[in-house]
Structures are given as C-alpha cells and as structure tokens.
Amino acid sequence: MVISADKPLVVAMYCILAFLRRLTWDLQQAQTARRLPVKHQRQIRFTPGSLDCRRTFEIPKQAGDRPEVAEHVESPPDGYLAVFDAHQSPAEADPLEAGQQARQLIDAELPNTGILLIRDTGLSNPESCSRFAQGLGYERMTYEPYGSPRKKMAGMDAVTAVPGQFRQDIHNEMSYNPQPNSKIMFMCLQPAESGGENLLAKTADFTSNISEATLQRFNLKGGVRYLRVYEHPCQASSLMSWDERTGRHSLQDAAQYWADLGFTNIRSRRDGKLFVENKQPACIHHPTSGQPLFFNIAQTSVKPACSTPFQVTYGDGDDIEDWVVAEIIRAHWSSTVALRLEQGDMLVLDNYAALHGRLPYRGERTLLTLLTRD
C-alpha cells in the first residue's frame, strides 16, 4: 500500500530524469556540431539579387555582316532573368554540396524566366566546376556525338573555340539535331579583358517578331532540312571524312553511328561520300509549357552544293529565300540583350526558352559549359 501511495511521485521523478538525460544528449550533440568543419554544416543562402544599371553595348561590324545586324544592344531590363547571389568564396565553398543545393534553386526558378544567373558561386577552377556539375545531378550531354569536339578541362567542355575577334550570333543549342539538350550552363572562370558579353534572347520574344506568313511558309515547305556531307577517308578534300568524324572505320559502321543518334535518312554514294540528313519542324512546342517556339537555325541557310559540308534548306529541299533569312536575323536582333559574366558567375538557360551568343572580346576568356538532357 505504501508503494501504491508514492506511485505518482515515482512517475514524476522518472520523467524528470528522462528529460535531463535528453537535455544532456542535445548539449553533447551541439558541442560536437560546433567542432565539425564549417563546410559540413554550411547551408547556402541564395538571396535574390539584381543587375547593375542598364548599359548599352556596341556591336562591332565584321566581314559578311548583313544590314539587319544591329548597331548596339541593351543589357537586360528588370525581371528579364532571375538573379541570385550565393555569397560563396572559393575557400569556403564545397563544390559538390553547392551543386546539390543549386539544383533545388534551378528546378524552382528556371521555369519562371528561362534564364537564371547565380553569382558568387565560389567556382574558381575546372576541378571545382566538375564537382559542382556532379552535385547538380542532371543527366549530362557532350558535344562530341553531335557537333565539333570541344576542349576538355577536368572533364568539362570549354565553350566554342571561335576566335575572340569574331561574334557568335544567338542560337538555341543543337536545335538542328533530333535530340537537342534541355539546359545549357555557362560557368565563368575568367572574364575577358574587354568585350565577350553573352548575348541572350527569349525564344518566345523572338518567335513573336516573325510574321505569321513566314511561320506558315515553313510549315507548308516541310520545316527545315539539315544535310551533313562527309568524304571518303581516301579522298583528298576540304570535307571532313566520315571516319574522322565518327571514329568508325567502315562506311556501314559510320552510318550506324548516326542512326544511333536518331538520324533516319543516311545514304552513301559510289565515291564513298556519306550523306546524313534530318528534317525538323521549324516550330516546336516547349516540352513543359507547350508554348510554340521557332526553334531552328534557318538563318544559316546555305545553297546546296557537294563541296559544302553542312547545308540548310526548307524541308522540301528548296532554298530558303534571302528575304526570309533577313526577317529571321532582324527578329533575332530585335529580341537580343547582352550580359557580362564575372568570375564565379554561372548562367543557366532553358535551351528551348532562351537563345545565346557572344560579342567579340580581347584578352583571355575562360568559360566552361554543361549540357543536360533533363
């Protein structure tokens, strides 16, 4: 009976002891956490940012420029792209963990504007970029199966090796291929001494600047036809040979190389030339939003000739008229803005929603790029 009378007191004491044991455990865990290196507990605070004041960039004229090329472009207006600051220095950044956290930001923000700028990422060398890309966890693509091989740095592709004195006009990456990439990212390790600003345009804005009659014309003419011509390895020619391009040493294996990439019209001639053709619709719908987009490189139209390694025509094989090319180029420039990247900046583009290019530059300029399927 005595034990029964004291039972509430015993229960209360038991609860107090359990609370003290839990409190002691929590204090020990907190002390252990304080002793861990900062990088193991650091959460990146991506804070919304803004661009500097508006600027105007002159477009240097170069040989072969058409009258439609603009004389200058402006920097992006407010709200044109999403801007976030990561506040990371190279010394404190863990590229793998930073990439994992940036993945969440990209997935949340990129669908809103199609263009995302992350500043102060802490990326300072090719190795950190490679680890960051690993942390992002996207399914990666490379240029090699589809276009010219790129210089490699720690397993990352460098940007196109076009000499700095030349401009790269805007385009959607690999829009001429059956399987284009979903995203393209640029990681700036060293900005140019002067120039080298990234040209950007929203594909929807560009599309709205093309007349309905021209859009319908492409539809009636079967879209856009792309034809690659490769020489026989034993023939002396200015064309690249199919074994050089594919790494395959028989014509049959070279043809299979292209078939594996989604190309369906592959043929050869008796002289050993290999012709790789694909037809794409001039307009597509965005994979997620469904928005109609003019997605091609019809402005690079080249008159068919066997001496030309890459040909662009209407889908039915007819030449794309000069007035159509002029309208496309004019629509490009009326939609284009320019943005300068600084060291540690990363520019992320939805490849369907945004076009990119580059202004001429002087000095060294090092940007690495990442293509993804998802």
LOVO-691735 format. One record per residue (C-alpha): y, z, x; residue in one letter. Coordinates in steps of 0.5 Angstrom, whole numbers, plus 500, padded with zeros to 3 digits. Each point is the difference from the previous one (the first is absolute). Layout:
REM residues N
YZXa
...
This chain:
REM residues 374
500500500m
505501506v
499493503i
501497493s
506504499a
503498507d
498492499k
507498498p
503503507l
494497504v
501493497v
508500502a
498502507m
495494501y
506496497c
505502505i
495500506l
499493498a
507498499f
501503507l
494496503r
503493497r
507502503l
497501507t
497494500w
506496498d
504503505l
495498505q
500493498q
507500500a
501502507q
494495502t
504494497a
506502504r
496500506r
498493499l
504494503p
505497495v
497493499k
494503497h
505503494q
506496500r
501496493q
505494501i
505501495r
502493498f
507500498t
504495496p
505496505g
505495499s
502494504l
507500504d
506496498c
499493498r
500495505r
501492501t
495496505f
502493502e
494495500i
500496507p
499493499k
494497503q
498493501a
497497494g
503504495d
502498493r
506500496p
497505496e
499505505v
505506499a
506502505e
499507499h
496505496v
502508498e
496506501s
496503494p
504503494p
499507498d
493500497g
497494502y
495503504l
497507500a
502504507v
497507502f
501504506d
494503504a
504504505h
495500505q
501500507s
494497505p
499506503a
498504493e
497494497a
493500499d
499492498p
493501496l
503505496e
506497499a
497494498g
496503495q
506503497q
504494500a
494497496r
502504494q
507498500l
499493501i
495500494d
505503496a
507497502e
498493502l
498497493p
507502497n
504496505t
495495504g
504503507i
499506503l
504503506l
497506504i
505502505r
499505506d
492500500t
499502507g
497494501l
501498508s
495496503n
494496498p
495505500e
504504495s
500494496c
493499500s
498507498r
506500494f
496494498a
494503500q
503506496g
502496495l
493498498g
502493497y
495494501e
502496506r
501493501m
502496506t
503493501y
494497504e
496497495p
506497496y
505499505g
502500507s
497506504p
506505502r
501504506k
496507499k
503506502m
495506499a
496496495g
506499496m
503493499d
507498503a
505496496v
500493500t
502498507a
505495498v
506500506p
505504498g
506495500q
496497494f
501502493r
494502496q
501498492d
498504495i
493499497h
494504497n
495501505e
494496499m
502497494s
496494502y
494503500n
494501495p
500507502q
507503501p
502507503n
502505495s
505504504k
504499507i
503505504m
504500506f
501506505m
506499505c
499503507l
506497503q
505496496p
504494503a
506501504e
503496495s
498496494g
493500498g
502503493e
494499495n
501495494l
498502493l
500498493a
497502494k
495494497t
502501493a
507499502d
498494504f
496497494t
506501495s
504496505n
495494499i
501495494s
495500494e
500493501a
497501507t
495505499l
497496494q
500494505r
496504505f
495502494n
500492498l
498498507k
495505501g
503505504g
501500508v
494497505r
500502507y
496496505l
498502507r
497495505v
496501506y
498496505e
493499503h
499504507p
499494504c
506496498q
507501503a
505501495s
506504499s
496503494l
496507501m
493499500s
495503495w
496504505d
506502503e
503503493r
493503497t
496501507g
495496497r
496495504h
497496495s
504496494l
495503495q
502507502d
507499501a
500497492a
496506498q
506505504y
505497495w
495500494a
499508501d
508501500l
500497493g
502493501f
496495496t
502493502n
497499507i
499493503r
499496506s
500493503r
496496504r
505501506d
499508500g
506502496k
500506496l
504500493f
501507497v
503499493e
502505495n
504500494k
504506497q
504500494p
508500501a
501506496c
495506499i
501507496h
501506504h
493504501p
502506496t
507499497s
498493497g
507497502q
500493501p
502498507l
501494504f
495501506f
499494505n
503497506i
502493497a
507500503q
496499507t
498493497s
497495505v
499493499k
492499500p
498497507a
494501504c
504502506s
503506496t
495506501p
503503493f
502496494q
503503494v
501496493t
499500493y
493502498g
499492498d
502498507g
507497498d
505502505d
505506498i
507497499e
505501504d
505503494w
494505498v
500502507v
507501500a
500504494e
495505503i
504501506i
506501496r
497505496a
497504506h
507501503w
503502493s
495506500s
500502507t
502506503v
500503507a
498507503l
500502507r
494505502l
501505505e
495503505q
495505496g
501496493d
495497496m
501495495l
494499494v
500494496l
496498494d
499493502n
500497493y
506503498a
504499507a
501495505l
502501507h
503496506g
504502506r
507498503l
501498508p
500505505y
502502507r
496504505g
493504499e
498501493r
493503498t
497501493l
493501498l
497497494t
495503495l
497495494l
496503495t
495498494r
502506496d
